[in-house]
Amino acid sequence: MTTETKRLIRVRTEKSAVFKRDGFGTKPQLSNSWRKPRGLHNKQRKQRKAKGALPKPGYGSPVAVRGMHPSGFFEVMVFSEKDLENLDAKTQAIRISAGVGGRKRKALQEKAAKAGFKILNTRVIKEPVKKEEPAEEKKEAAKEKKETKEAKKEAPAKKGAAKAEGAKKKSAEEKKPAAKAASKSAKPAAKEPVKKEEKAAAKPKAKEAAKSPAKKAVPEKKPADKTGAKKKSSGVKKND
């Protein structure tokens, strides 16, 4: 950008004015957008003091810098990579449209930067970082999956074998009580001679008791009192 263009841009900013609509700020329904005053008694139309300036040719910017961006380039809207073909990087700057997506925008920005264009609305596009697992971890995960599948397939066979083993154990446990009962019955056989002798000594006593009849309980008679009888007889006198 030459010194002359810089000077003209400075002049343009100094000459700029703000034109306000008549009545703006007094009524809420009136916006700040410019409207030409047309009323017969309008003070702004009559150029009264403190009523605001009207747009006139003296407020215009120099022709050389009219419509120029403050950076010293003329702005051009760009939508795709084809729009860069007929542009001049020395005098024109590009502004990428807001409707362009992130993927296309990134490619367009890279191409414009290589061509030497000034981009007025550059953006830093961050791509999502994908965490890549190492090859060894992937192999281990695949092996674990295979092992789990094989284990699921072998599970029914193992269940059948376990059931057969359980049946065998049950049959063995059923046989053990019979063997224990036989061993218990065999052990008292050695002690029988001692018990038979005791029983033989006890049986005669029981037989004798059964043969002898039970004696009836006889009430005891009280002896007669001799002295009393004599006394009674002595009291009676015999006839002489």
HUSUL-V6622 format. One line per field, one symbol per residue. phi: phi as a letter, one per 20 degrees, with the letter a starting at -180 (. if undefined). psi: psi as a letter, one per 30 degrees, with the letter a starting at -180 (. if undefined). burial: 1 if it has 24 or more other C-alpha atoms within 12 Angstrom, else 0. Layout:
phi = ???
psi = ???
burial = ???
//
This chain:
phi = .fffffffffffffefcdddffnfoecffeeeffcffcffdffffemffmeoedfcffefegffdfmefgfndeececdbfffefdddffdcddcffffffffffffffffffffneedecfceeeefeeeeffffffffffffffffffffffgfffffffffffffffffffffffffffffffffgfefgffffffffefgfffffffffffefdffeeffeffffffffffeeefe
psi = kleeeeeeeeeeeefkljjkkkfkffkffklgkkkkkfkegkfeeghlkgfklkklfffllkeegkgkkffglkkkkkflffffegljfefkkkjkkffkleeeeeeeeeeeeefgkkkfikkjjkkkkkjkkleeeeeeeeeeeeeeeeeeefeeeeeeeeeeeeeeeeeeeeeeeeeeeeeefeefeffeeeeeeeeeffeeeeeeeeeklkkkjkkkkkkkjeeeeeeeeffkkkk.
burial = 000010011001000000001100000000000000000000010000000111000000110010011001111101011001001000011111100000001001100100001111000000000000000000000000000000000000000000000000000000000000000000000000000000000000000000000000000000000000000000000000
//
